[in-house]
Every structure is written in structure tokens, then in C-alpha cells.
Amino acid sequence: MIEYSPIFVVYKKVRGRKHYLKKFTEYNSVDRIIAEKSRIIPRDCSIEQIGVGKDLEQLYKKKFKIK
């Protein structure tokens, strides 16, 4: 099985303040995640930040105050 670099997506619901962090290891690019027809991220959410790399998880948790 091929192991890709993790992709981290920070998103929030349109009517909320809480940020969510989701980690993807099965994709090799962000194109599939941010595609208009994709349902990987719920449609009523706005993507705040996307990054590729292992070190971004702790950075995003601290920046957006995600537990």
C-alpha cells in the first residue's frame, strides 16, 4: 500500500465558530478534497486552511484552538 504525505484541512460550518481538523492519508493531492462535487468535506462548510505535511497537525491545532 502506498503511503502519501498527510493532508490536513481546517474547516468550519457557515453558521458556527468552531473549527474542525480533518486528516487525509489516502489522497496524494488536494484536488479531490476541494472539488466542487466532492462530499468529503460537508457542503455547508467553508475551508479555512489546507496543508500537506506531518508537522501541520500541531500547528493547526494551536492556531485554531482545536482540541
Rosetta silent file (secondary structure, phi, psi, omega in degrees, C-alpha in Angstrom):
SEQUENCE: MIEYSPIFVVYKKVRGRKHYLKKFTEYNSVDRIIAEKSRIIPRDCSIEQIGVGKDLEQLYKKKFKIK
SCORE:     score description
SCORE:     0.000 S_00000001
   1 L     0.000  134.371 -179.544    0.000    0.000    0.000 S_00000001
   2 L   -80.242  133.993  178.949    1.315    3.426   -0.953 S_00000001
   3 L  -108.798  120.287 -179.924    1.651    5.893    1.895 S_00000001
   4 L   -97.144  163.069  173.422    1.173    9.550    0.985 S_00000001
   5 L   -65.602  140.626 -178.038    2.054   12.641    2.977 S_00000001
   6 L   -68.490  142.805  176.170   -0.870   13.590    5.206 S_00000001
   7 E  -110.488  126.874  179.631   -3.170   16.391    4.052 S_00000001
   8 E  -110.500  132.593  179.261   -4.760   18.487    6.797 S_00000001
   9 E  -123.557  127.823  174.518   -7.908   20.523    6.231 S_00000001
  10 E  -107.395  124.218  179.738   -9.263   23.072    8.703 S_00000001
  11 E  -139.645  163.887  175.234  -12.894   23.966    8.086 S_00000001
  12 E  -142.683  154.559  178.054  -15.847   25.447    9.908 S_00000001
  13 E   -72.987  150.040 -175.277  -19.577   25.405    9.440 S_00000001
  14 L   -59.634  -39.324 -176.611  -21.061   28.541    7.911 S_00000001
  15 L   -96.967   13.376 -177.127  -23.222   29.285   10.951 S_00000001
  16 L  -125.680  172.547  177.847  -20.709   28.287   13.596 S_00000001
  17 L  -108.162  -21.181 -174.545  -17.484   29.420   15.200 S_00000001
  18 L   -71.934  135.307  176.861  -15.936   26.040   15.945 S_00000001
  19 E   -97.568  146.859  178.977  -13.119   24.866   13.688 S_00000001
  20 E  -122.046  144.709  178.613  -12.659   21.226   12.711 S_00000001
  21 E  -117.986  128.784  179.450   -9.456   19.480   11.638 S_00000001
  22 E  -127.201  136.897 -177.690   -9.539   16.522    9.304 S_00000001
  23 E  -111.484  132.539  178.373   -6.563   14.396    8.260 S_00000001
  24 E  -122.419  128.511  176.734   -6.365   12.556    4.938 S_00000001
  25 L  -119.205   -5.732 -176.144   -3.697    9.986    4.128 S_00000001
  26 L   -92.873   -4.073 -179.763   -5.372    8.194    1.233 S_00000001
  27 L  -113.654  147.327  179.756   -5.063   11.034   -1.315 S_00000001
  28 L  -100.179   -5.245  175.578   -1.902   12.282   -2.995 S_00000001
  29 L  -148.956  164.628 -177.697   -3.239   15.773   -3.824 S_00000001
  30 L   -83.775   -6.342 -175.904   -5.827   18.223   -2.516 S_00000001
  31 H   -58.216  -42.626 -179.015   -7.746   18.318   -5.812 S_00000001
  32 H   -67.855  -32.639 -177.460  -10.123   15.523   -4.853 S_00000001
  33 H   -74.250  -40.937 -175.033  -10.838   17.104   -1.459 S_00000001
  34 H   -94.026    3.229  179.630  -11.630   20.612   -2.701 S_00000001
  35 L   -60.861  145.026 -176.861  -13.553   19.575   -5.831 S_00000001
  36 L   -61.110  -37.353 -177.894  -16.998   21.151   -6.141 S_00000001
  37 L   -86.069   -5.562 -177.865  -18.749   17.771   -6.471 S_00000001
  38 L   -71.168  143.011  176.012  -16.803   16.190   -3.632 S_00000001
  39 L  -115.639   22.653  179.505  -18.656   15.302   -0.433 S_00000001
  40 L   -69.298  -44.432  172.304  -15.548   14.628    1.608 S_00000001
  41 L  -102.482  132.137 -178.618  -15.984   17.965    3.422 S_00000001
  42 L   -54.947  146.428 -174.595  -19.660   18.814    4.096 S_00000001
  43 L   -67.495  -27.046 -178.303  -21.141   21.330    1.642 S_00000001
  44 L   -87.076   22.714 -178.764  -22.306   23.778    4.311 S_00000001
  45 E  -118.585  151.735  174.728  -18.717   24.322    5.473 S_00000001
  46 E  -110.853  135.067 -179.746  -16.032   26.785    4.466 S_00000001
  47 E   -81.723  123.614 -178.821  -12.442   25.628    4.197 S_00000001
  48 E   -88.997  -43.146 -177.507  -10.185   27.851    6.283 S_00000001
  49 E  -157.887  144.780  177.188   -6.795   26.289    5.538 S_00000001
  50 E  -130.656  139.401  178.242   -5.250   23.310    3.729 S_00000001
  51 E  -151.574  154.210  179.336   -1.732   21.992    4.117 S_00000001
  52 E  -117.452  124.005  177.506    0.407   18.993    3.235 S_00000001
  53 L   146.832  156.816 -175.755    2.939   17.681    5.738 S_00000001
  54 L   -73.942  -31.502 -173.547    3.391   15.854    9.000 S_00000001
  55 L   -81.562   -8.409 -173.512    4.149   18.893   11.171 S_00000001
  56 H   -75.607  -21.438 -177.976    0.972   20.809   10.343 S_00000001
  57 H   -59.438  -51.316 -179.610   -1.325   18.949   12.728 S_00000001
  58 H   -67.255  -35.531  178.580    0.124   20.559   15.868 S_00000001
  59 H   -63.810  -46.438 -179.384    0.419   23.948   14.144 S_00000001
  60 H   -68.859  -36.296  177.964   -3.238   23.988   13.084 S_00000001
  61 H   -63.196  -39.490  179.769   -4.429   22.746   16.479 S_00000001
  62 H   -73.870  -43.278 -176.217   -2.612   25.594   18.178 S_00000001
  63 H   -65.187  -43.348 -176.189   -3.556   28.259   15.621 S_00000001
  64 L  -101.286    6.021  178.343   -7.283   27.463   15.521 S_00000001
  65 L    55.079   53.120  179.343   -7.541   26.254   19.145 S_00000001
  66 L   -99.617  133.401 -179.764   -8.716   22.754   18.233 S_00000001
  67 L   -89.750    0.000    0.000   -8.669   20.100   20.960 S_00000001
